[in-house]
Amino acid sequence: MKLYGIKMGSVFMLVLLFASALIGVASAEDEKGVVRSDATTEQLSLINELYGKDITVLEYMEKVHPEHLVGIPDSYKKNMTGQKMTWWSTEPMSVTNDEQPALDRATVSVSATGYKFDWRTIRFGGTCTASGLEGPPWYIYVEAFLINRGTGQTVDSTSASSQQGVWSVTASKDKLYPANGQYYVHAWGYIPTPYYAEDYDDTSVFSFP
């Protein structure tokens, strides 16, 4: 009986290891083709330096997030050149867009999230979802900016993009030990083709701690 128990225990452990491996493979597959980027100190400095300037989306991406442009065809970049960078205001804005896009036109919808998660953490992020196309877009991008309401500075940023033909992409991050104050999150996302489309969303102001 003892030998039987040992054998059954070994079989059970093998099953658990196999199941864990499958879960790991599935998680890796879910992430395939998604580029994620938490802003470095240099990137945050660039974001705050460029804020409000009359630049195109492509200029912003080339200066701040070249990691998200790797493999993007020039024809897509051309669409990004024709679009001015949409900056956020010093106060959160409520987005009301009653205009409905034509059925054959692409559109995107962006949602922002941000809140005090615990005594040391702000959790923030954004999701960009595309629609209005026969199939998912070849490229989709989203970025979430954590903004200190008092200083007007972006204190953190996280972004994500995909070239794998997905309808939606999400970027999220936990900001550890932020300075005490009031914050809000601005999320912005776009697709460059077949028609350039973008959207943004702001959370309400929340306090930390």
N, C-alpha and C positions, 0 to 999 in steps of 0.2 A: 504493500500500500504506500509505503514511504517513497519507493522508486516511482510509482505511478504519479504521486503528488508532485515529485520533482519534475517529471516529464511534462505534466499538465501546466506547471508553473512556467517552464521554459517556453512551451507553446504560447501561453498567454502573453509572455514578454515579447515574443517574436511578432505576435499580432499587433501589440501596442506600437512596437517600433515601425512596423509596416504602415500602420494607420498614420503615425506621426510623419513618416516620410511622404505619404500621399498628401497630407495637409500642407506640408512644406512645398511640394511641387505645385499644388493648386495656388498657394499664395504667391509663389514666384511667377506663375503664369498670369495671375491677375495684374502683376506689376510690369509685365513685359511691355517694353516700348514706352513706359511712362518715365519722363525725366522730372525729377524733383529737386528743388533747390531752396535751401534756407539761406537768406541773404547774409553775406559776410559783412564785416565792418566797412570794407571799401565799397561794397554795393549799396549799403545803407547811406553812406556819405554821398554817393552819386545820386541816389534817389532824392535826398534833401537838397542837393545842389541844383538838380535839374527841375525841381518842382516849380510849376508855373511857367516854364519857358515854352516858347513857340517851336516845338519840335514834332517830328512825325513819330508814329508808332515804331517804325523801323529804326529810327535814330535812337529811341529809348531802348529798344531791345538790343541793339548793337553795342550801346554804351554800358548798359546795366546787366543784361542777361544774354550774352552771346552763347551761353551753354544751351539755351533753348532754340537757337537758330541752326544748330548743326544739322545738316541734311535737308534744310528747307530750300526748295527750288527758287530760282530767281524770279519766276513768274508770280509766286506767292509773295515774295518780298516786295514786288512792284505794287501789289495791292496795299501792302502795309505802308509804302511810301506815300500813297495818296491820302492817308488818314492822319489827322493831327492827334497828338496825345491828349487824352481827356484827363484833366487833373481834378482832384477832389477839392471841396471847399474846406474852410477852417472849421466848419460845423457840419455834422452829418446831414445829408439831404435825403428826403423821401423821394423815391422814384415813382412817377406816375406816367406811364406811357400807354395811352389808349389807341395809338395808331397800330393797326394790324398790318403786318407785312403781306405782300402778295403771296399767293400759294406756291409759286415757283421760286420764291426768294428764301434764302437762308436767314435764320435769326438765331440769337442766343439769349439765354436767360441766366443771370448771375445772382447768387445768393451769398450773403456774408454772415458769418457767425463770430461772436466774441463775448466772453464772459469770464468772471473770476471763477476759476476751477477749484482752487483750494488756497490755503494761507500763503503759498509761495508761487502760485502759477496763474497765468492768464492763458486760456485756451482760445485760439482764433483760427479762422480759415475762410475759404471761399470755394464755391462750386460753380462751374460754367457748364451749361447744358445746351446743346445745339438742337435745332428742329427746322422743319421746312425743306428738308432735302430728301431725295429718294433713298439715299444711303448716308451713313455717318460721314462727317467731314474727315479729310485726310489728316488735318492738323487742328488742334484745339488747345487753348492756353487759358490759364487762370492765375491770378496773383492776389494775395491778401496782404494788406498793409495794416499794421497795428500803429495807430496814431495817438500820440499824447495830446489831448485836447488843450492843455495849458500852454505847451510850447509850440504846438503845430508841427512837431517833428515826427517823422516816421521812425519808430524805435525798433521795429522788427518787420520782416517781410518773409513770406513763403510763397513759392510758386510751383506750378506743375504744368507739363505739356505732354501731348501724346501725338505720335505720327502713325498710330495703329488703327485708325478708323473707328474711334469710339464716339459715342454720343455725348459723354460727360466726363469731366475730369475734376478732381478735388485736390486742394492743397490745404494742409492743416499743420499746426505747430503748437507746442506748449512753450510759452515764454516764462522762463524761471526767474524769480526775484526781480520783477520790474520795479521801477521807482514808484513810490506812492503817488497817486494822482487819479485823474479821470482820463478815460480812453474811449476810443471807438474804432471800429474796423471798417475799412473800405476795401471791397473786393471788386476786381475788374477782370473781364475775360473777353476773348475774341476768337473768331476763325477767319483766316485770310482768303478762303476760297470756297466755292466758286464766286461768291460775293462776300466782300468784307462785311462782317457783322460784329458788333460789340455790345456789351451791356455792363452795368455796374450796380452795386448795392452797398448801402451803409447800414451798420447796426446803430442802435441808440447808444447814448453815452452810458458807460458803467464805471464804477469806482474800484480802485485797488489801493489798500486792502479793503 
